[in-house]
């Protein structure tokens, strides 16, 4: 660790000396009680700030001891504002002889990716189309209204019940994709507006917690498919994933379930996980538009069994929809321990795309563009197709595999 000379401020008085650090020193500060990270060659001590971090302490902790420039740019729609919070945490800079990237990361690849991001910004690809999201919300509400009208006009038969379950399943699945947009701050220019509407959509339309979603989902985005960092792959009591975990836990003889049959019980356990968690909470969640719909419509149905059947069927079907769509992009990809890759390589290794079509875009909430979404999580989803050629070109330049497959094959690959 070295020291630089004094810098003169505007008043002519000397400022504090700049301290320079090597990567060897910075990488030591990746402990629970000692966390440093680097953003644009500046070194920050985030040990105390981590617990106050709006995205949760684990998200920022996962980047400790590393260059977090690309993660920082990916998740903040107003970096200038966030810099005000970073300023008191600044402790120095990378030494002049140190590369901008830690470990064996390709500095040129990282620079080219940042140039690509700047190109996307110049193309206004981070600017949302209000009409798109207005129509999207409108078609969700239209399905809810349709469910009410069907009961009024077509009675309470079992056929009506099944149709209603499908309509409510669809509206809830689409509301799930919509809350995802607001949660990623990809609709409004101001973070506060995105947070407000996110809480409305996930809380009132879905009946879930915005804070819970943020806490888990951003960990997934910053370190996708990384054991002990991505909560979406920490499922040891149900599944062993990837190539290394089955061997590791096989040697330790940790066995909670017959993992050699996990491709068979996946259909029961994973796809009903959402149903199992949510179903007991549904009668208590009076804030959810889904539950409002269920109980208003249920008044016309009479028998308790029929009301419960409709409610359970809707949640069960939605859990299948949700799990298959969200897992098809990640479960078949590399799942392993931390390898400290650059942003582009780490995200592309853990994600794959599904072929584009009008149906696929709607059915998956544009998560068929998972690679572009992971590289640019704050980009409005209707612009993914525009940045896709640039991403593919950059991946080809550096030999990074860009995987895209049909929807059906993606589902089959989950079982594989």
Buried (B, 14 or more C-beta within 10 A) or exposed (E): EEEEEEEEEEEEEEEEEBBBBEBEBBBEBBEEEEBBBBBBBBBBBBBEBBEEBBBBBBBBBBBBBBBBBBBBBBBBBEEEEBBEEBEEBBEBBBBEEBBBBBBEBBEEBBEBBBEBBEEBEEEEBBEBEEEBBEEBBEBBEEBBEBBBEBBEEEEBEEEBBEBBBBBBBBBBBBBBBBBBBBBBBBBBEEBEEBBBBBBBBBBBBBBBEBEEBBBBBBBBBBBBBBBEBBBBBEBBEBBBBBEBBBEBBEEEEEEEBEBEEBEEBBEEBBBBBBBEEBBEEBEEBEEBBBBBBBBEBBEBBEEEEBBBBBBBBBBBBBBBBBBBBBBBBBBBBBBBEEEBBBBBBBBBBBBBBBEBEEEBBBBBBBBBBBBBBBBBBBBBBBBBBBBBEBBBEBBEEBEBEBBBBEBEEBBEBBEE
